[in-house]
Amino acid sequence: MSETLHILLDLGSSVDWATAVMLVFGLVLGILIGVLPGMGPVLGVALAIPFTFYIPPVPSIALLIGIYQGGNYGGAITATVLGIPGTPMAAATLLDAHPMALKGEASEAVTLATVASFFGTSFSAIALILVAPTLAEFALRFGPAETFSLALLGLTAIASLGEGSTVKGLVAGLFGLTVATIGNDPITGLMRFNFGLTELQGGINLVSMLMGIFAVSELLIQIERPVRAWQTSERIGVKFQMFRALWRRFLGHTRASAIGVAIGTIPAVGAVASSFLAYKLAKDFSNHPETFGKGEPDGVIASEAANSATTGGAMIPMLALGIPGDPVVAIMMGGLLIQGLTPGPTLFFTNVEVLTGIFAAFLVGGVLLLPIGLASIPIFLRVLRTPFPALLAGVLVLTVIGTFLVQQYIVDLWQLWLFGVIGYAMRKTGFSVAAASIGFVLGPVLEVNLRRTTIIMSGDFTGYILSRPIALTILILVALALVFPLVQTAILNRGKRSAAVAKPLPGSRPSRK
Amino acid sequence: MTIDWRNDVLPALPFIGFAGWLLYETTVLDVEMAGHVGGGMDAAGYPRALALLIAGLSVLVIAQGIRGRRPLSAGKPLDAPPPGLHPGIRPALAMAAIVVYTFIMIPVGFLIATPVLLAFVMFLVGDRNWVRIGATAVLLTFATWAISFFGFNILLPEGWLGVLTD
């Protein structure tokens, strides 16, 4: 708690001009990326990563935070105006925001979404500042066994609780772990799998891998199924009377934001799940649930507050434990690693000023989201009309330049394209690129701590694990994360079979009980 | 019994091949020279364990595909293919262009090779307005060149244009 107090006292002096400028730039860029269907904060953060090489640590992380926060919000604009979610996390927002727009209340819907996003982001920033230091202090008691178990939990959760097949997710995660072994062995220095190339002595380029597997694979998918520019003639303004929702619907905002933070801390579950859960609860608690889905403001508030609050929640395990909660945060973790900062409990004691800067940037970003979001709505609606080929060309050239600028090695571009093709093939066949990227980012941590654990336990695995209750608990959670999807599938299949059996044959009389 | 070749069987085979290659590579690593630190898992043991897990789980993916847990949509009428190129050809052509671009970027130069690549990709995804294609490709190239030179002090490959500055 003393660490939290220390951080709170330093917050005010932690945001300098460079950080503020990068934060605003990131928010604008993030909202723009969120507005454009098919883009999203994952792509935005991946594209920004290489440029963080040239910026000091706090402003560079502020840029990524701004893109993350803005990207999570931007999809609501497209969901309202076009009836399609700009980002997956805006899918629940669409359920009531678009019906409001169809009733001629587009400005009201967008204003409500902006206010709710502001509330959710700010709420999660406060949660991040209060919870992360306490969690980090607890995590200082962790040894190699606990750290290995935690890394394994993060990877397993992403692989099994995310979308798609659990087995395929695990294969993808293991593939990422294997790619991370290329280069010098972290314990003995032995060169592994570098194909005789000196450029691979340091391993696969982090930027090339992340940009390739996310950005290039997305480009290839967009090239496969190109879309036209989106057409809209809506004129959207700000409805200041919607600000009253902040205190008239304060409980709804708070409940949804708390759900967002809680869900965000669990690896792999993410903003989509939190927004739908918050929407459902808002409907359950409403006095008139029949209005949901037909333009109910409480529906917009619940989903936007929750999906925005997930951002802070996902940062908690990444900063405090070094375990990324979702793909965007995994890429942000890469951004910290590029700056020479290793996320985890020691960061709270060796780089407090950087951490305070990150917390302050998150809090200020949440506050700035309101004016920037509202002011930029008319501009971003114009951007929606940009021809799709031009947008694609812009993303392609940014991908090339971003990767090449890191070291000016052509081999980095070859890695970029290779992982792009691998990522494209994985996405087409149901293998999780998120699991692969998290496996790559967590690989060194997982390997070093596993091998240290095997050295310490000296062959007596059972006795050693039983003497480490925290590691044992986490390993049980790993097992549950693996088993849960299988149990869920079995229950669902049994339900389907029962429904098929209970359905009477055509022409027969139903049985009486 | 239906077999989901496309989604399960065929994609798992490269992973099995990868695991086999990895297993072989771990046998030729000179672990003894690097030294074995106090017992426990060595530098080859960890990737070997990963290879075995990948191989085992990939076999499981194939088994799921052969069990036919998801039936093929043979009974549904196919959608009419979109006009023009088959969708799968476009990414292949784009990658071919990107590979050529990467080979020629240094000898030819960023400012010449990049607009050609961008114009090709824009044409590939359906733009037929050559003025817009040309203007967009050239503007984007020069904008990114300017950002890297004036913003980051990095001069991108000059290639053929290098004779102008020599």
Interface residues (C-beta under 8 A of the other chain):
Chain A: Y54 S165 V167 K168 L170 V171 L174 F175 L177 T178 T181 D185 I187 T188 G189 L190 R192 F193 L219 L220 I221 Q222 I223 E224 R225 P226 P387 F388 P389 A390 L392 A393 G394 L396 V397 L398 V400 I401 F404 L405 Q408 I410 L413 W414 W417 G420 V421 Y424 A425 M426 T429 G430 F431 E447 L450 R451 R452 T453 T454 I455 I456 M457 S458 G459
Chain B: R6 N7 L10 P11 A12 F15 F18 L22 E25 L29 D30 V31 M33 A34 G35 H36 V37 G38 G39 G40 M41 D42 A43 G45 Y46 P47 L50 A51 L53 I54 L57 S58 L60 V61 Q64 P87 G88 R90 P91 A94 M95 I98 V99 T102 M105 I106 T114 L117 L118 V121 M122 F123 L124 V125 G126 D127 R132 I133 T136 A137 L140 T141 T144 I147 S148 G151 F152 I154 L156
